[in-house]
Amino acid sequence: MSEDKTGTVRTTAFSNRIIWIFAVFMFFMIVGSLLASIGNGLFSSLITVPAEYAFINKSYMKQIFSVLLFFLVTALIRKNRFIFDDVNPLAKNNRFSLFLAGFGLGFAANALCVLCAYLHGDIKLVFDFSFRQIPFFIYALIGVFFQSASEELWARGFLNKRVNVHYPLWVAYLVNCVVFGLLHAMNPGFSAVSLMHLVADAFAYSLGYTLTGSIWFPAGMHTAWNYTQNLIFGLPNSGLVSEASIFRLAAASGERNLIYDYVFGVEGGLPSVIIPVIMAAVMLWMMKKQNRLDELKQSRESLGLD
């Protein structure tokens, strides 16, 4: 039961409870993953592409199927329609300028982590770019966008907003951040520090969504983070190493330390935890300046929206 802003006591449906939402979320994660694998398998069997393109298809581009599934689930299921109305690219708040702003912030955050690892002596990079590779890097950017957008749509768009129907926004943050971190637990080199990084990143992405009102702001941050470390600097992206990048990793420390993880990359170091925490703190400060911190205590039911 909950009380809306008029003081009316409302009884919530079981479908608004965390356990049910989490079960539905995981179901669609599995379905999306299966669709992505099947789609990539069919494409690979029909068309032979160079190794670097095959890596993009296998690691990133295949998530286009998960994005399509998300829009089907939110557009066709009445209870999820408010999510579709909020995140679809034609919605008022979803301006391309916000995606670019998020992209710039994500690039700066990841580049700073890479700089920390470089100055600490953990990595040595070699410039390895050819103009002939421009079509590949454009294709890779599109692929990374679909992969990052998929995670943002499902974690921040679906899980976060469905939990927030009945529970305060801070609870929705807690759920989506922890689940987002644990979804990467099977990636090579996963550690306690990388889990902290993923949770901190998810918190910054969640706040960015609330602050701007646009899912495409955190999608831009996420896209730039992954593209910068994997396709620009050639470092592991959650344990995955690209077949081609603008810079190539010439040498790396063979030991895990507080700045860099030779398997998980900069995402396994403390700078990747501290920087998102700083970004989140700045966003909270901006919300406070706008007198919006009370939003963290509200649910859609408490606002009389459901």
C-alpha positions, 0 to 999 in steps of 0.5 A, a space after each residue: 500500500 502507498 499514499 499519493 500526493 492527495 493523501 489517498 491510500 492506494 494498493 499496488 499490484 503484485 506486478 509492481 513489486 520488486 521480485 516480479 519486476 526483477 523476474 520479468 527483467 531477467 526473462 527479457 535479458 535472457 530472451 534478448 541475449 538469445 535473439 542477439 546470439 541467433 541473429 549474430 550466428 545467422 549473419 556470420 553463417 551468411 556473410 564472411 567479414 574481416 576479424 575486426 568487423 566480426 568482433 564488433 558484430 559479436 560483442 556490440 552490433 548484435 544488441 540491436 535485437 535487444 533494443 528492438 525487443 525493448 521497444 516492442 515490450 514497452 510499446 505493446 504492453 500497456 503497463 509499460 507504455 509510459 516507459 516507451 513514451 519517455 524514452 523513444 527518440 521522438 520524445 520532447 526531452 530526447 534531444 540529440 544535443 543531450 546525447 552529444 553532451 553525455 558522449 563528451 562527458 563519457 569520453 572525458 571520464 574514460 580518457 582520464 582513467 586511461 591517463 592515470 594508468 599511463 602515468 602510473 606506468 601500467 600501460 604503453 600505447 602505440 598509435 596504430 591508425 590508418 585512414 583506410 580504417 575510417 569505415 570500420 571505426 564508424 561501423 564500430 561506433 554504431 555497434 557500440 551505441 546499440 550495445 550501450 543503448 541496450 543496457 541503458 534502455 533495459 537497466 535505466 529505462 525498464 528496471 529503474 522506471 518499473 521499480 519506481 512505480 511503487 518504490 521511491 526513486 532511490 530504491 529504484 536506483 539501488 536495484 538497477 545499480 546493483 543488478 547492472 553490476 552483477 550482470 557483468 559478473 561473468 566477464 573475464 577479470 571481474 573483481 570487487 573493484 570492477 563491481 564497485 566501478 559498475 555500480 558507481 557508473 550506473 548511479 551516475 547514469 541514473 542521476 544523469 537520466 533524472 537530471 536531464 529527463 533524457 535516457 539518451 544522455 546516459 546512453 551517450 555517456 555509456 557509448 563514449 566510455 566503451 568506445 573510448 577504452 576499446 576502440 580508441 585506446 585498445 584497452 579491455 572493455 569489461 574484459 573484451 579486447 577489440 581486434 582493431 583500435 586507434 591506439 594499440 596496447 604495446 605493453 601492460 602490467 601483468 599484475 592487478 593493482 589499484 590503478 589498472 587491471 590487466 584483464 578488466 582494464 581501467 574498469 578494474 582500477 580505483 580511478 574508474 570508481 572515483 570519477 563516476 562518484 565525483 560525477 554523481 556528486 556534481 549531479 546531486 549538487 545540481 539537483 539540490 540547486 534546482 530544489 529537486 532532491 525530493 524527487 529521490 523520495 517519490 514514486 509514480 504512485 505517490 505522485 498519483 501517476 499510476 
